[in-house]
């Protein structure tokens, strides 16, 4: 497993944890908090599986489901945040997708081999 992938996993874990804490503080529904935590942890599993740290086999369907959940969650988060300007909302989505979206792609790529 490449050395840099550990930093990526740590960043996803930190962002997932921070999102869960924010959801609890904002009194979001349990299903929404669970969706965020589940999709974040799934992304970590995809990265670990792709680089051979885990050996879970083919994860194509979970990867597609996770990607859809990530897009929904990012869209819902920025739509609900009234304090952000349009540019800040766009930047938030870009950063979230740059951090998390490659992980389900690795889940798909790992399933093709």
Backbone atoms as SQL, in Angstrom:
CREATE TABLE atoms (id INTEGER PRIMARY KEY, chain TEXT, resi INTEGER, resn TEXT, atom TEXT, x REAL, y REAL, z REAL);
INSERT INTO atoms VALUES
  (1, 'A', 1, 'UNK', 'N', 0.854, -1.176, 0.000),
  (2, 'A', 1, 'UNK', 'CA', 0.000, 0.000, 0.000),
  (3, 'A', 1, 'UNK', 'C', 0.897, 1.234, 0.000),
  (4, 'A', 2, 'UNK', 'N', 0.666, 2.174, -0.929),
  (5, 'A', 2, 'UNK', 'CA', 1.514, 3.362, -0.999),
  (6, 'A', 2, 'UNK', 'C', 1.438, 4.188, 0.293),
  (7, 'A', 3, 'UNK', 'N', 2.525, 4.849, 0.615),
  (8, 'A', 3, 'UNK', 'CA', 2.590, 5.637, 1.850),
  (9, 'A', 3, 'UNK', 'C', 1.546, 6.745, 1.874),
  (10, 'A', 4, 'UNK', 'N', 1.292, 7.371, 0.722),
  (11, 'A', 4, 'UNK', 'CA', 0.362, 8.500, 0.675),
  (12, 'A', 4, 'UNK', 'C', -1.085, 8.080, 0.898),
  (13, 'A', 5, 'UNK', 'N', -1.392, 6.810, 0.625),
  (14, 'A', 5, 'UNK', 'CA', -2.771, 6.355, 0.791),
  (15, 'A', 5, 'UNK', 'C', -3.189, 6.361, 2.261),
  (16, 'A', 6, 'UNK', 'N', -2.220, 6.218, 3.156),
  (17, 'A', 6, 'UNK', 'CA', -2.547, 6.289, 4.587),
  (18, 'A', 6, 'UNK', 'C', -3.009, 7.690, 4.976),
  (19, 'A', 7, 'UNK', 'N', -2.421, 8.721, 4.358),
  (20, 'A', 7, 'UNK', 'CA', -2.874, 10.096, 4.619),
  (21, 'A', 7, 'UNK', 'C', -4.278, 10.310, 4.073),
  (22, 'A', 8, 'UNK', 'N', -4.554, 9.712, 2.915),
  (23, 'A', 8, 'UNK', 'CA', -5.884, 9.809, 2.324),
  (24, 'A', 8, 'UNK', 'C', -6.919, 9.142, 3.230),
  (25, 'A', 9, 'UNK', 'N', -6.589, 7.946, 3.719),
  (26, 'A', 9, 'UNK', 'CA', -7.495, 7.240, 4.631),
  (27, 'A', 9, 'UNK', 'C', -7.707, 8.059, 5.903),
  (28, 'A', 10, 'UNK', 'N', -6.646, 8.642, 6.438),
  (29, 'A', 10, 'UNK', 'CA', -6.769, 9.462, 7.658),
  (30, 'A', 10, 'UNK', 'C', -7.630, 10.693, 7.398),
  (31, 'A', 11, 'UNK', 'N', -7.481, 11.320, 6.237),
  (32, 'A', 11, 'UNK', 'CA', -8.292, 12.498, 5.906),
  (33, 'A', 11, 'UNK', 'C', -9.767, 12.117, 5.777),
  (34, 'A', 12, 'UNK', 'N', -10.050, 10.976, 5.145),
  (35, 'A', 12, 'UNK', 'CA', -11.444, 10.534, 5.028),
  (36, 'A', 12, 'UNK', 'C', -12.026, 10.187, 6.392),
  (37, 'A', 13, 'UNK', 'N', -11.229, 9.566, 7.247),
  (38, 'A', 13, 'UNK', 'CA', -11.698, 9.233, 8.593),
  (39, 'A', 13, 'UNK', 'C', -11.983, 10.501, 9.397),
  (40, 'A', 14, 'UNK', 'N', -11.096, 11.495, 9.289),
  (41, 'A', 14, 'UNK', 'CA', -11.306, 12.758, 10.007),
  (42, 'A', 14, 'UNK', 'C', -12.547, 13.485, 9.490),
  (43, 'A', 15, 'UNK', 'N', -12.717, 13.532, 8.175),
  (44, 'A', 15, 'UNK', 'CA', -13.886, 14.209, 7.601),
  (45, 'A', 15, 'UNK', 'C', -15.177, 13.482, 7.955),
  (46, 'A', 16, 'UNK', 'N', -15.141, 12.158, 7.957),
  (47, 'A', 16, 'UNK', 'CA', -16.322, 11.375, 8.326),
  (48, 'A', 16, 'UNK', 'C', -16.688, 11.610, 9.788),
  (49, 'A', 17, 'UNK', 'N', -15.680, 11.612, 10.655),
  (50, 'A', 17, 'UNK', 'CA', -15.923, 11.857, 12.083),
  (51, 'A', 17, 'UNK', 'C', -16.457, 13.255, 12.327),
  (52, 'A', 18, 'UNK', 'N', -15.856, 14.253, 11.669),
  (53, 'A', 18, 'UNK', 'CA', -16.319, 15.633, 11.829),
  (54, 'A', 18, 'UNK', 'C', -17.748, 15.794, 11.317),
  (55, 'A', 19, 'UNK', 'N', -18.055, 15.136, 10.214),
  (56, 'A', 19, 'UNK', 'CA', -19.418, 15.196, 9.683),
  (57, 'A', 19, 'UNK', 'C', -20.429, 14.565, 10.627),
  (58, 'A', 20, 'UNK', 'N', -20.052, 13.455, 11.245),
  (59, 'A', 20, 'UNK', 'CA', -20.953, 12.791, 12.188),
  (60, 'A', 20, 'UNK', 'C', -21.207, 13.669, 13.410),
  (61, 'A', 21, 'UNK', 'N', -20.141, 14.284, 13.919),
  (62, 'A', 21, 'UNK', 'CA', -20.300, 15.182, 15.076),
  (63, 'A', 21, 'UNK', 'C', -21.197, 16.362, 14.705),
  (64, 'A', 22, 'UNK', 'N', -20.968, 16.921, 13.517),
  (65, 'A', 22, 'UNK', 'CA', -21.798, 18.051, 13.071),
  (66, 'A', 22, 'UNK', 'C', -23.257, 17.632, 12.925),
  (67, 'A', 23, 'UNK', 'N', -23.494, 16.439, 12.376),
  (68, 'A', 23, 'UNK', 'CA', -24.870, 15.956, 12.228),
  (69, 'A', 23, 'UNK', 'C', -25.552, 15.797, 13.582),
  (70, 'A', 24, 'UNK', 'N', -24.816, 15.298, 14.565),
  (71, 'A', 24, 'UNK', 'CA', -25.391, 15.134, 15.906),
  (72, 'A', 24, 'UNK', 'C', -25.698, 16.503, 16.519),
  (73, 'A', 25, 'UNK', 'N', -24.763, 17.440, 16.380),
  (74, 'A', 25, 'UNK', 'CA', -24.982, 18.790, 16.918),
  (75, 'A', 25, 'UNK', 'C', -26.172, 19.461, 16.243),
  (76, 'A', 26, 'UNK', 'N', -26.296, 19.275, 14.925),
  (77, 'A', 26, 'UNK', 'CA', -27.398, 19.872, 14.169),
  (78, 'A', 26, 'UNK', 'C', -28.702, 19.091, 14.294),
  (79, 'A', 27, 'UNK', 'N', -28.660, 18.011, 15.073),
  (80, 'A', 27, 'UNK', 'CA', -29.834, 17.164, 15.299),
  (81, 'A', 27, 'UNK', 'C', -30.431, 16.623, 14.005),
  (82, 'A', 28, 'UNK', 'N', -29.536, 16.165, 13.135),
  (83, 'A', 28, 'UNK', 'CA', -29.977, 15.534, 11.896),
  (84, 'A', 28, 'UNK', 'C', -30.600, 14.181, 12.235),
  (85, 'A', 29, 'UNK', 'N', -31.479, 13.681, 11.367),
  (86, 'A', 29, 'UNK', 'CA', -32.070, 12.359, 11.618),
  (87, 'A', 29, 'UNK', 'C', -31.002, 11.262, 11.647),
  (88, 'A', 30, 'UNK', 'N', -31.278, 10.219, 12.383),
  (89, 'A', 30, 'UNK', 'CA', -30.327, 9.127, 12.526),
  (90, 'A', 30, 'UNK', 'C', -29.983, 8.489, 11.179),
  (91, 'A', 31, 'UNK', 'N', -30.968, 8.372, 10.289),
  (92, 'A', 31, 'UNK', 'CA', -30.701, 7.757, 8.987),
  (93, 'A', 31, 'UNK', 'C', -29.678, 8.575, 8.205),
  (94, 'A', 32, 'UNK', 'N', -29.732, 9.889, 8.347),
  (95, 'A', 32, 'UNK', 'CA', -28.812, 10.742, 7.604),
  (96, 'A', 32, 'UNK', 'C', -27.394, 10.657, 8.169),
  (97, 'A', 33, 'UNK', 'N', -27.286, 10.659, 9.484),
  (98, 'A', 33, 'UNK', 'CA', -25.981, 10.511, 10.122),
  (99, 'A', 33, 'UNK', 'C', -25.391, 9.146, 9.781),
  (100, 'A', 34, 'UNK', 'N', -26.221, 8.115, 9.804),
  (101, 'A', 34, 'UNK', 'CA', -25.762, 6.767, 9.455),
  (102, 'A', 34, 'UNK', 'C', -25.318, 6.690, 8.000),
  (103, 'A', 35, 'UNK', 'N', -26.019, 7.381, 7.115),
  (104, 'A', 35, 'UNK', 'CA', -25.634, 7.412, 5.705),
  (105, 'A', 35, 'UNK', 'C', -24.247, 8.033, 5.542),
  (106, 'A', 36, 'UNK', 'N', -24.004, 9.122, 6.238),
  (107, 'A', 36, 'UNK', 'CA', -22.701, 9.778, 6.163),
  (108, 'A', 36, 'UNK', 'C', -21.576, 8.927, 6.705),
  (109, 'A', 37, 'UNK', 'N', -21.803, 8.338, 7.860),
  (110, 'A', 37, 'UNK', 'CA', -20.771, 7.484, 8.469),
  (111, 'A', 37, 'UNK', 'C', -20.555, 6.229, 7.622),
  (112, 'A', 38, 'UNK', 'N', -21.642, 5.633, 7.176),
  (113, 'A', 38, 'UNK', 'CA', -21.527, 4.418, 6.372),
  (114, 'A', 38, 'UNK', 'C', -20.812, 4.644, 5.054),
  (115, 'A', 39, 'UNK', 'N', -21.147, 5.732, 4.369),
  (116, 'A', 39, 'UNK', 'CA', -20.490, 5.989, 3.083),
  (117, 'A', 39, 'UNK', 'C', -19.028, 6.362, 3.284),
  (118, 'A', 40, 'UNK', 'N', -18.717, 7.097, 4.344),
  (119, 'A', 40, 'UNK', 'CA', -17.323, 7.427, 4.628),
  (120, 'A', 40, 'UNK', 'C', -16.497, 6.195, 4.942),
  (121, 'A', 41, 'UNK', 'N', -17.042, 5.308, 5.766),
  (122, 'A', 41, 'UNK', 'CA', -16.319, 4.077, 6.102),
  (123, 'A', 41, 'UNK', 'C', -16.201, 3.150, 4.889),
  (124, 'A', 42, 'UNK', 'N', -17.241, 3.126, 4.048),
  (125, 'A', 42, 'UNK', 'CA', -17.173, 2.316, 2.833),
  (126, 'A', 42, 'UNK', 'C', -16.052, 2.807, 1.922),
  (127, 'A', 43, 'UNK', 'N', -15.891, 4.123, 1.815),
  (128, 'A', 43, 'UNK', 'CA', -14.807, 4.677, 0.992),
  (129, 'A', 43, 'UNK', 'C', -13.445, 4.239, 1.518),
  (130, 'A', 44, 'UNK', 'N', -13.302, 4.230, 2.822),
  (131, 'A', 44, 'UNK', 'CA', -12.041, 3.776, 3.420),
  (132, 'A', 44, 'UNK', 'C', -11.803, 2.309, 3.090),
  (133, 'A', 45, 'UNK', 'N', -12.842, 1.500, 3.168),
  (134, 'A', 45, 'UNK', 'CA', -12.723, 0.076, 2.842),
  (135, 'A', 45, 'UNK', 'C', -12.325, -0.104, 1.377),
  (136, 'A', 46, 'UNK', 'N', -12.903, 0.689, 0.472),
  (137, 'A', 46, 'UNK', 'CA', -12.552, 0.574, -0.951),
  (138, 'A', 46, 'UNK', 'C', -11.071, 0.851, -1.178),
  (139, 'A', 47, 'UNK', 'N', -10.552, 1.872, -0.530),
  (140, 'A', 47, 'UNK', 'CA', -9.135, 2.208, -0.687),
  (141, 'A', 47, 'UNK', 'C', -8.261, 1.086, -0.127),
  (142, 'A', 48, 'UNK', 'N', -8.577, 0.633, 1.069),
  (143, 'A', 48, 'UNK', 'CA', -7.784, -0.436, 1.687),
  (144, 'A', 48, 'UNK', 'C', -7.853, -1.722, 0.868),
  (145, 'A', 49, 'UNK', 'N', -9.017, -2.016, 0.310),
  (146, 'A', 49, 'UNK', 'CA', -9.172, -3.221, -0.505),
  (147, 'A', 49, 'UNK', 'C', -8.411, -3.094, -1.824),
  (148, 'A', 50, 'UNK', 'N', -8.490, -1.938, -2.460),
  (149, 'A', 50, 'UNK', 'CA', -7.817, -1.745, -3.746),
  (150, 'A', 50, 'UNK', 'C', -6.309, -1.910, -3.628),
  (151, 'A', 51, 'UNK', 'N', -5.741, -1.370, -2.559),
  (152, 'A', 51, 'UNK', 'CA', -4.293, -1.426, -2.396),
  (153, 'A', 51, 'UNK', 'C', -3.821, -2.703, -1.700),
  (154, 'A', 52, 'UNK', 'N', -4.724, -3.645, -1.469),
  (155, 'A', 52, 'UNK', 'CA', -4.335, -4.952, -0.972),
  (156, 'A', 52, 'UNK', 'C', -4.201, -5.073, 0.527),
  (157, 'A', 53, 'UNK', 'N', -4.581, -4.041, 1.273),
  (158, 'A', 53, 'UNK', 'CA', -4.511, -4.135, 2.726),
  (159, 'A', 53, 'UNK', 'C', -5.629, -5.033, 3.247),
  (160, 'A', 54, 'UNK', 'N', -6.786, -4.978, 2.600),
  (161, 'A', 54, 'UNK', 'CA', -7.898, -5.887, 2.875),
  (162, 'A', 54, 'UNK', 'C', -8.088, -6.761, 1.644),
  (163, 'A', 55, 'UNK', 'N', -8.667, -7.901, 1.827),
  (164, 'A', 55, 'UNK', 'CA', -8.926, -8.812, 0.709),
  (165, 'A', 55, 'UNK', 'C', -10.397, -9.206, 0.733),
  (166, 'A', 56, 'UNK', 'N', -11.236, -8.289, 0.242),
  (167, 'A', 56, 'UNK', 'CA', -12.680, -8.509, 0.298),
  (168, 'A', 56, 'UNK', 'C', -13.273, -8.923, -1.040),
  (169, 'A', 57, 'UNK', 'N', -12.471, -8.970, -2.076),
  (170, 'A', 57, 'UNK', 'CA', -12.982, -9.386, -3.378),
  (171, 'A', 57, 'UNK', 'C', -13.607, -8.234, -4.144),
  (172, 'A', 58, 'UNK', 'N', -14.596, -8.560, -4.945),
  (173, 'A', 58, 'UNK', 'CA', -15.227, -7.587, -5.842),
  (174, 'A', 58, 'UNK', 'C', -16.285, -6.783, -5.101),
  (175, 'A', 59, 'UNK', 'N', -16.206, -5.454, -5.262),
  (176, 'A', 59, 'UNK', 'CA', -17.107, -4.563, -4.526),
  (177, 'A', 59, 'UNK', 'C', -17.823, -3.586, -5.465),
  (178, 'A', 60, 'UNK', 'N', -18.216, -4.033, -6.654),
  (179, 'A', 60, 'UNK', 'CA', -18.795, -3.122, -7.647),
  (180, 'A', 60, 'UNK', 'C', -20.123, -2.518, -7.176),
  (181, 'A', 61, 'UNK', 'N', -21.065, -3.338, -6.757),
  (182, 'A', 61, 'UNK', 'CA', -22.366, -2.814, -6.351),
  (183, 'A', 61, 'UNK', 'C', -22.261, -1.891, -5.139),
  (184, 'A', 62, 'UNK', 'N', -21.538, -2.270, -4.079),
  (185, 'A', 62, 'UNK', 'CA', -21.383, -1.326, -2.969),
  (186, 'A', 62, 'UNK', 'C', -20.703, -0.022, -3.393),
  (187, 'A', 63, 'UNK', 'N', -19.800, -0.093, -4.363),
  (188, 'A', 63, 'UNK', 'CA', -19.115, 1.114, -4.829),
  (189, 'A', 63, 'UNK', 'C', -20.089, 2.071, -5.508),
  (190, 'A', 64, 'UNK', 'N', -20.956, 1.542, -6.343),
  (191, 'A', 64, 'UNK', 'CA', -21.939, 2.379, -7.034),
  (192, 'A', 64, 'UNK', 'C', -22.920, 2.982, -6.030),
  (193, 'A', 65, 'UNK', 'N', -23.395, 2.181, -5.104),
  (194, 'A', 65, 'UNK', 'CA', -24.330, 2.674, -4.079),
  (195, 'A', 65, 'UNK', 'C', -23.667, 3.762, -3.235),
  (196, 'A', 66, 'UNK', 'N', -22.425, 3.550, -2.864),
  (197, 'A', 66, 'UNK', 'CA', -21.702, 4.542, -2.060),
  (198, 'A', 66, 'UNK', 'C', -21.515, 5.838, -2.820),
  (199, 'A', 67, 'UNK', 'N', -21.191, 5.756, -4.107),
  (200, 'A', 67, 'UNK', 'CA', -21.008, 6.968, -4.904),
  (201, 'A', 67, 'UNK', 'C', -22.296, 7.780, -4.959),
  (202, 'A', 68, 'UNK', 'N', -23.420, 7.128, -5.168),
  (203, 'A', 68, 'UNK', 'CA', -24.716, 7.815, -5.187),
  (204, 'A', 68, 'UNK', 'C', -24.998, 8.445, -3.826),
  (205, 'A', 69, 'UNK', 'N', -24.707, 7.730, -2.749),
  (206, 'A', 69, 'UNK', 'CA', -24.910, 8.263, -1.397),
  (207, 'A', 69, 'UNK', 'C', -24.034, 9.485, -1.149),
  (208, 'A', 70, 'UNK', 'N', -22.794, 9.457, -1.634),
  (209, 'A', 70, 'UNK', 'CA', -21.882, 10.593, -1.458),
  (210, 'A', 70, 'UNK', 'C', -22.403, 11.833, -2.166),
  (211, 'A', 71, 'UNK', 'N', -22.860, 11.658, -3.400),
  (212, 'A', 71, 'UNK', 'CA', -23.387, 12.795, -4.161),
  (213, 'A', 71, 'UNK', 'C', -24.625, 13.362, -3.467),
  (214, 'A', 72, 'UNK', 'N', -25.525, 12.483, -3.035),
  (215, 'A', 72, 'UNK', 'CA', -26.728, 12.930, -2.340),
  (216, 'A', 72, 'UNK', 'C', -26.379, 13.678, -1.063),
  (217, 'A', 73, 'UNK', 'N', -25.465, 13.130, -0.309),
  (218, 'A', 73, 'UNK', 'CA', -25.098, 13.737, 0.971),
  (219, 'A', 73, 'UNK', 'C', -24.440, 15.104, 0.787),
  (220, 'A', 74, 'UNK', 'N', -23.530, 15.211, -0.171),
  (221, 'A', 74, 'UNK', 'CA', -22.865, 16.494, -0.432),
  (222, 'A', 74, 'UNK', 'C', -23.884, 17.535, -0.885),
  (223, 'A', 75, 'UNK', 'N', -24.782, 17.130, -1.759),
  (224, 'A', 75, 'UNK', 'CA', -25.821, 18.046, -2.244),
  (225, 'A', 75, 'UNK', 'C', -26.726, 18.490, -1.101),
  (226, 'A', 76, 'UNK', 'N', -27.145, 17.554, -0.248),
  (227, 'A', 76, 'UNK', 'CA', -28.044, 17.891, 0.861),
  (228, 'A', 76, 'UNK', 'C', -27.353, 18.790, 1.887),
  (229, 'A', 77, 'UNK', 'N', -26.080, 18.516, 2.157),
  (230, 'A', 77, 'UNK', 'CA', -25.337, 19.315, 3.130),
  (231, 'A', 77, 'UNK', 'C', -25.238, 20.777, 2.700),
  (232, 'A', 78, 'UNK', 'N', -24.857, 21.020, 1.477),
  (233, 'A', 78, 'UNK', 'CA', -24.671, 22.411, 1.049),
  (234, 'A', 78, 'UNK', 'C', -26.001, 23.104, 0.811),
  (235, 'A', 79, 'UNK', 'N', -27.001, 22.370, 0.388),
  (236, 'A', 79, 'UNK', 'CA', -28.314, 22.972, 0.183),
  (237, 'A', 79, 'UNK', 'C', -28.913, 23.457, 1.507),
  (238, 'A', 80, 'UNK', 'N', -28.667, 22.706, 2.564),
  (239, 'A', 80, 'UNK', 'CA', -29.251, 23.035, 3.863),
  (240, 'A', 80, 'UNK', 'C', -28.494, 24.132, 4.599),
  (241, 'A', 81, 'UNK', 'N', -27.249, 24.392, 4.220),
  (242, 'A', 81, 'UNK', 'CA', -26.430, 25.371, 4.934),
  (243, 'A', 81, 'UNK', 'C', -26.681, 26.773, 4.380),
  (244, 'A', 82, 'UNK', 'N', -27.473, 27.549, 5.095),
  (245, 'A', 82, 'UNK', 'CA', -27.876, 28.889, 4.650),
  (246, 'A', 82, 'UNK', 'C', -26.773, 29.933, 4.847),
  (247, 'A', 83, 'UNK', 'N', -25.743, 29.601, 5.639),
  (248, 'A', 83, 'UNK', 'CA', -24.678, 30.560, 5.921),
  (249, 'A', 83, 'UNK', 'C', -23.653, 30.662, 4.791),
  (250, 'A', 84, 'UNK', 'N', -23.617, 29.672, 3.904),
  (251, 'A', 84, 'UNK', 'CA', -22.621, 29.654, 2.838),
  (252, 'A', 84, 'UNK', 'C', -23.124, 30.408, 1.604),
  (253, 'A', 85, 'UNK', 'N', -22.205, 31.091, 0.937),
  (254, 'A', 85, 'UNK', 'CA', -22.535, 31.740, -0.332),
  (255, 'A', 85, 'UNK', 'C', -22.527, 30.673, -1.429),
  (256, 'A', 86, 'UNK', 'N', -22.942, 31.043, -2.609),
  (257, 'A', 86, 'UNK', 'CA', -22.956, 30.109, -3.729),
  (258, 'A', 86, 'UNK', 'C', -21.571, 29.581, -4.049),
  (259, 'A', 87, 'UNK', 'N', -20.573, 30.455, -4.029),
  (260, 'A', 87, 'UNK', 'CA', -19.204, 30.033, -4.323),
  (261, 'A', 87, 'UNK', 'C', -18.682, 29.099, -3.231),
  (262, 'A', 88, 'UNK', 'N', -19.013, 29.373, -1.979),
  (263, 'A', 88, 'UNK', 'CA', -18.575, 28.510, -0.878),
  (264, 'A', 88, 'UNK', 'C', -19.238, 27.132, -0.972),
  (265, 'A', 89, 'UNK', 'N', -20.502, 27.119, -1.384),
  (266, 'A', 89, 'UNK', 'CA', -21.189, 25.834, -1.557),
  (267, 'A', 89, 'UNK', 'C', -20.537, 25.020, -2.666),
  (268, 'A', 90, 'UNK', 'N', -20.214, 25.669, -3.771),
  (269, 'A', 90, 'UNK', 'CA', -19.558, 24.974, -4.879),
  (270, 'A', 90, 'UNK', 'C', -18.199, 24.432, -4.446),
  (271, 'A', 91, 'UNK', 'N', -17.438, 25.233, -3.719),
  (272, 'A', 91, 'UNK', 'CA', -16.124, 24.806, -3.242),
  (273, 'A', 91, 'UNK', 'C', -16.250, 23.636, -2.271),
  (274, 'A', 92, 'UNK', 'N', -17.260, 23.671, -1.431),
  (275, 'A', 92, 'UNK', 'CA', -17.485, 22.587, -0.480),
  (276, 'A', 92, 'UNK', 'C', -17.762, 21.272, -1.211),
  (277, 'A', 93, 'UNK', 'N', -18.582, 21.328, -2.250),
  (278, 'A', 93, 'UNK', 'CA', -18.884, 20.119, -3.019),
  (279, 'A', 93, 'UNK', 'C', -17.631, 19.617, -3.731),
  (280, 'A', 94, 'UNK', 'N', -16.855, 20.526, -4.306),
  (281, 'A', 94, 'UNK', 'CA', -15.634, 20.138, -5.015),
  (282, 'A', 94, 'UNK', 'C', -14.648, 19.454, -4.075),
  (283, 'A', 95, 'UNK', 'N', -14.448, 20.025, -2.891),
  (284, 'A', 95, 'UNK', 'CA', -13.514, 19.438, -1.927),
  (285, 'A', 95, 'UNK', 'C', -14.006, 18.077, -1.450),
  (286, 'A', 96, 'UNK', 'N', -15.289, 17.983, -1.136),
  (287, 'A', 96, 'UNK', 'CA', -15.848, 16.709, -0.678),
  (288, 'A', 96, 'UNK', 'C', -15.701, 15.635, -1.746),
  (289, 'A', 97, 'UNK', 'N', -16.036, 15.978, -2.979),
  (290, 'A', 97, 'UNK', 'CA', -15.941, 14.998, -4.061),
  (291, 'A', 97, 'UNK', 'C', -14.481, 14.637, -4.364),
  (292, 'A', 98, 'UNK', 'N', -13.579, 15.612, -4.265),
  (293, 'A', 98, 'UNK', 'CA', -12.164, 15.318, -4.513),
  (294, 'A', 98, 'UNK', 'C', -11.604, 14.365, -3.458),
  (295, 'A', 99, 'UNK', 'N', -12.094, 14.471, -2.231),
  (296, 'A', 99, 'UNK', 'CA', -11.608, 13.614, -1.153),
  (297, 'A', 99, 'UNK', 'C', -12.218, 12.215, -1.218),
  (298, 'A', 100, 'UNK', 'N', -13.537, 12.149, -1.442),
  (299, 'A', 100, 'UNK', 'CA', -14.240, 10.876, -1.317),
  (300, 'A', 100, 'UNK', 'C', -14.538, 10.165, -2.637),
  (301, 'A', 101, 'UNK', 'N', -14.845, 10.876, -3.704),
  (302, 'A', 101, 'UNK', 'CA', -15.316, 10.236, -4.941),
  (303, 'A', 101, 'UNK', 'C', -14.329, 9.261, -5.571),
  (304, 'A', 102, 'UNK', 'N', -13.014, 9.488, -5.494),
  (305, 'A', 102, 'UNK', 'CA', -12.113, 8.488, -6.085),
  (306, 'A', 102, 'UNK', 'C', -12.186, 7.112, -5.406),
  (307, 'A', 103, 'UNK', 'N', -12.589, 7.053, -4.170),
  (308, 'A', 103, 'UNK', 'CA', -12.609, 5.775, -3.445),
  (309, 'A', 103, 'UNK', 'C', -13.596, 4.773, -4.055),
  (310, 'A', 104, 'UNK', 'N', -14.864, 5.152, -4.340),
  (311, 'A', 104, 'UNK', 'CA', -15.743, 4.190, -5.003),
  (312, 'A', 104, 'UNK', 'C', -15.247, 3.808, -6.399),
  (313, 'A', 105, 'UNK', 'N', -14.556, 4.727, -7.065),
  (314, 'A', 105, 'UNK', 'CA', -13.977, 4.388, -8.365),
  (315, 'A', 105, 'UNK', 'C', -12.943, 3.272, -8.194),
  (316, 'A', 106, 'UNK', 'N', -12.145, 3.361, -7.141),
  (317, 'A', 106, 'UNK', 'CA', -11.196, 2.280, -6.850),
  (318, 'A', 106, 'UNK', 'C', -11.945, 0.984, -6.537),
  (319, 'A', 107, 'UNK', 'N', -13.103, 1.107, -5.894),
  (320, 'A', 107, 'UNK', 'CA', -13.924, -0.087, -5.635),
  (321, 'A', 107, 'UNK', 'C', -14.375, -0.728, -6.936),
  (322, 'A', 108, 'UNK', 'N', -14.747, 0.100, -7.912),
  (323, 'A', 108, 'UNK', 'CA', -15.130, -0.426, -9.222),
  (324, 'A', 108, 'UNK', 'C', -13.927, -1.012, -9.966),
  (325, 'A', 109, 'UNK', 'N', -12.810, -0.301, -9.952),
  (326, 'A', 109, 'UNK', 'CA', -11.617, -0.786, -10.647),
  (327, 'A', 109, 'UNK', 'C', -11.126, -2.107, -10.064),
  (328, 'A', 110, 'UNK', 'N', -11.191, -2.209, -8.749),
  (329, 'A', 110, 'UNK', 'CA', -10.782, -3.460, -8.096),
  (330, 'A', 110, 'UNK', 'C', -11.688, -4.617, -8.456),
  (331, 'A', 111, 'UNK', 'N', -12.932, -4.319, -8.846),
  (332, 'A', 111, 'UNK', 'CA', -13.872, -5.374, -9.222),
  (333, 'A', 111, 'UNK', 'C', -13.691, -5.828, -10.660),
  (334, 'A', 112, 'UNK', 'N', -12.975, -5.043, -11.457),
  (335, 'A', 112, 'UNK', 'CA', -12.796, -5.386, -12.868),
  (336, 'A', 112, 'UNK', 'C', -11.664, -6.383, -13.105),
  (337, 'A', 113, 'UNK', 'N', -10.759, -6.449, -12.130),
  (338, 'A', 113, 'UNK', 'CA', -9.577, -7.287, -12.330),
  (339, 'A', 113, 'UNK', 'C', -9.751, -8.726, -12.069);
